[in-house]
Amino acid sequence: MQTPIALTIPQAVQASGLSRSGLYEALRRGDLTARKAGRRTLIAFTDLENYLASLPTYQAGA
């Protein structure tokens, strides 16, 4: 299966492991960009990858 170009919110939740509210919070802050196609909210797969890559790394004991 090839990588999709864009994901709906439920697909982005499943693909990223983030919560739905966490995704909407990132969108509200402007950390993540979404586009509207009719009533559907779409997040570009590369935008989601870049957002996840920008999150801080896990620091044990921090």
C-alpha positions in Angstrom: 0.0 0.0 0.0 1.4 3.4 -0.9 1.4 6.4 1.5 -1.6 8.7 1.2 -1.1 12.3 0.2 -3.5 13.5 2.9 -5.3 12.2 5.9 -8.6 12.9 7.5 -8.6 13.7 11.3 -9.5 10.1 12.3 -6.8 8.7 9.9 -4.2 11.2 11.3 -5.1 10.1 14.9 -4.6 6.5 13.9 -1.4 7.1 11.9 0.3 9.3 14.5 -0.9 7.9 17.8 -1.9 11.4 18.9 -5.3 12.1 20.4 -8.0 13.9 18.4 -7.9 16.8 20.8 -4.1 16.9 20.6 -4.3 17.2 16.8 -6.9 20.0 17.1 -4.7 21.8 19.6 -1.7 21.6 17.3 -3.9 23.0 14.5 -5.2 25.8 16.8 -1.6 26.8 17.7 -0.6 26.8 14.1 2.0 24.0 14.6 0.1 21.8 12.1 -1.7 22.9 9.0 -5.0 21.5 7.6 -7.0 22.1 4.5 -10.7 21.9 3.9 -12.2 19.9 1.1 -15.9 20.5 1.4 -16.7 19.5 5.0 -13.6 17.3 5.3 -10.6 18.5 7.2 -7.4 17.1 5.6 -3.9 17.1 6.9 -1.1 16.5 4.4 0.9 13.4 5.3 4.2 15.3 5.0 2.9 18.0 7.3 2.0 15.4 9.9 5.4 13.8 9.6 7.1 17.2 9.9 5.0 18.0 13.0 5.9 14.7 14.7 9.6 15.2 13.9 9.5 18.7 15.5 8.3 17.3 18.8 10.9 17.1 21.6 12.6 13.8 22.0 12.1 11.7 25.1 14.5 12.3 27.9 14.6 9.6 30.5 14.7 11.1 34.0 13.9 14.6 32.8 
